[in-house]
């Protein structure tokens, strides 16, 4: 009965499909073109740190919300100031609440990139996918929890790239959000801890980068956590589970 058939969903308009990603890319370009980084600098923080600490002390709750929203925007637009933002949050809010703010803001910002990339790129990838991409997608989806946790726990790849690739490979949104929120906790905790002693860093005039993760006392716990996340994959291969290529 043709009348009882469910009509196919209409295709998304060009704006609905590519608009969110275009907005995020435009924001990043505007940051570089208008040199907006000059307003968020290590030197500016050093000059205004007393005003910032006084403002947060007077309104800790609203200040925390503002910090989380600001961090989410930094991540969503992939601005190259996330390290500085993490240090500032740690300096202003301390180790525990600073970690909560960073994890919450980074997760929301990552979800924005993930959603925009899946809308713009996911369908096109599926339509043009060859055998290798289909196998990659199937393997990634089968072990999405472990792969995502490994990618988040050990920062081997840029954060923005780990937001986009899972969207192209159709990782479920729930898995993406939970593994992001869990996986970035150790690294965020470490970097927020540096910010917690930001007074000494400001006086030294140096801003630490991701090289801090090369320190053995920081890198080894992250590697061990990543190895633990890989255990389900190894177990599936040992048992010859379907979809692993073994019988």
C-alpha positions in Angstrom: 0.0 0.0 0.0 1.7 3.1 -1.2 -0.4 5.3 1.0 0.9 3.6 4.2 4.6 3.9 3.3 6.6 6.3 5.3 8.0 9.0 3.1 11.7 9.4 3.2 13.1 12.2 5.3 13.8 15.3 3.2 17.5 16.0 2.7 19.1 18.7 4.9 19.5 22.1 3.3 23.0 23.3 2.6 22.9 25.7 5.5 21.7 23.2 8.0 24.3 20.7 6.9 27.4 23.0 6.6 26.3 26.0 8.6 27.4 25.0 12.1 30.9 23.9 10.8 31.2 27.1 8.7 30.5 29.2 11.9 33.2 27.4 13.8 35.7 27.8 11.0 34.8 31.5 10.6 35.4 32.0 14.3 38.8 30.5 14.1 39.7 32.6 11.0 38.4 35.8 12.7 40.7 35.0 15.7 43.7 35.0 13.4 42.7 37.7 11.0 41.9 40.2 13.7 44.7 39.1 16.0 42.3 38.5 18.9 45.0 36.6 20.7 46.5 39.9 21.8 43.6 40.3 24.2 44.2 36.9 25.8 47.9 36.7 26.5 50.3 35.6 29.2 51.4 39.2 29.7 47.8 40.4 30.0 47.1 37.8 32.6 50.1 38.9 34.6 49.0 42.5 34.5 45.4 41.8 35.5 45.7 38.8 37.8 44.7 40.8 41.0 41.6 42.1 39.3 40.7 38.6 38.2 41.2 37.0 41.6 39.1 39.7 43.3 36.3 39.3 40.7 36.2 35.5 41.2 36.4 35.8 45.0 33.4 38.1 45.0 31.2 35.9 42.7 32.6 32.3 42.7 29.5 30.6 41.2 28.8 33.0 38.4 32.6 33.2 37.8 32.8 29.5 37.4 29.9 29.5 34.9 31.6 32.2 32.9 34.9 30.3 32.9 33.2 27.1 31.8 31.3 28.8 29.0 34.5 30.7 27.9 36.4 27.4 27.9 33.7 25.7 25.8 33.9 28.5 23.2 37.7 28.2 23.1 37.4 24.5 22.4 34.5 24.9 20.0 36.4 27.4 17.8 39.6 25.4 18.2 41.4 28.5 19.4 45.1 28.1 20.3 44.8 29.4 23.8 43.4 26.3 25.6 46.6 25.7 27.5 46.6 29.3 28.9 42.9 29.0 29.7 43.5 25.8 31.7 46.3 27.5 33.7 44.1 30.5 34.4 41.2 28.4 35.5 43.5 26.4 37.8 44.9 29.6 39.2 41.5 31.2 39.8 39.5 28.2 41.0 42.0 25.8 42.5 42.8 22.1 41.7 39.4 20.5 42.2 36.9 23.1 40.9 39.3 24.1 38.2 39.4 20.5 36.9 35.6 20.4 37.0 35.3 23.6 35.0 37.9 22.6 32.4 36.4 19.1 31.9 32.9 20.5 31.6 33.8 23.3 29.2 36.1 21.1 27.1 33.4 18.4 26.8 30.7 20.9 25.7 33.1 22.5 23.2 34.2 19.2 21.8 30.5 18.1 21.4 29.9 21.3 19.4 32.8 20.4 17.0 31.7 16.7 16.8 28.1 17.6 16.0 29.1 20.2 13.4 31.6 17.8 11.7 29.1 14.9 11.7 26.5 17.0 10.0 28.8 18.3 7.4 31.2 15.4 6.8 29.7 12.2 8.0 27.2 11.6 5.2 29.7 12.4 2.5 32.2 10.0 4.0 29.7 7.2 4.1 28.7 7.8 0.5 32.2 7.8 -0.8 33.7 5.2 1.6 35.9 2.5 0.1 36.6 -0.9 1.6 39.4 0.4 3.8 37.3 3.2 5.2 34.4 0.9 5.8 36.6 -1.5 7.7 38.1 1.3 9.7 34.7 2.6 10.5 33.4 -0.9 11.6 36.5 -1.5 13.7 36.3 1.9 15.4 32.6 1.5 16.1 33.1 -2.0 17.5 35.7 -0.7 19.9 34.6 2.9 20.2 34.9 3.1 24.0 38.5 1.8 24.1 39.7 3.7 21.1 38.2 7.0 22.3 39.6 6.6 25.8 43.1 5.9 24.4 42.9 9.0 22.2 41.7 11.2 25.1 44.0 9.8 27.8 47.2 10.1 25.8 47.3 13.5 24.0 49.2 12.2 20.9 46.9 14.0 18.5 45.5 17.5 18.5 42.3 17.8 20.5 40.4 19.3 17.6 41.3 16.3 15.4 40.0 13.8 17.9 36.7 15.8 17.9 36.4 15.5 14.1 37.5 12.0 13.2 35.0 10.2 15.4 32.2 12.2 13.9 33.3 11.1 10.4 33.4 7.5 11.6 29.9 7.7 13.1 30.8 7.1 16.8 27.6 7.4 18.9 27.2 10.8 20.5 26.8 9.2 24.0 30.0 7.3 23.6 31.9 10.4 22.4 30.6 12.6 25.3 31.3 10.1 28.1 34.7 9.1 26.8 35.7 12.7 26.4 34.5 13.7 29.8 36.3 10.7 31.4 39.4 10.6 29.2 40.5 14.2 29.7 40.3 14.2 33.5 43.9 13.0 34.1 45.5 15.5 31.7 43.2 18.3 32.8 44.0 17.5 36.5 47.7 17.7 35.7 47.6 21.0 33.8 45.1 22.6 36.2 47.6 21.7 39.0 50.2 23.7 37.2 47.8 26.6 37.0 47.1 26.2 40.7 50.7 27.5 41.2 50.5 30.0 38.5 51.8 32.8 40.7 55.3 31.3 40.4 54.9 30.8 36.7 53.8 34.4 36.2 56.8 35.6 38.0 59.1 33.4 36.0 57.5 34.8 32.8 57.3 31.4 31.1 54.2 29.5 29.9 54.6 25.7 29.9 53.2 23.8 26.9 52.3 20.2 26.2 55.9 19.2 26.8 54.9 18.9 30.5 53.3 15.6 29.6 56.8 14.2 28.7 57.7 14.2 32.4 57.8 10.5 33.6 55.7 11.2 36.6 53.0 12.6 34.3 53.3 10.4 31.2 53.5 7.0 32.9 50.1 7.2 34.6 48.5 8.3 31.4 50.2 5.4 29.4 49.0 2.9 32.0 45.4 4.2 31.9 45.5 4.0 28.1 46.8 0.4 28.3 44.0 -0.4 30.6 41.5 1.0 28.0 43.0 -1.2 25.3 42.4 -4.4 27.2 38.9 -5.0 25.8 40.4 -4.8 22.2 43.1 -7.3 23.1 40.6 -9.6 24.7 38.3 -9.6 21.7 41.3 -10.5 19.4 42.4 -13.2 21.8 38.9 -14.8 21.8 38.5 -14.2 18.0 35.4 -12.1 18.4 33.5 -11.3 15.1 34.6 -8.2 13.4 38.3 -8.5 14.6 39.5 -10.5 11.5 40.2 -13.6 13.5 38.3 -16.9 13.9 
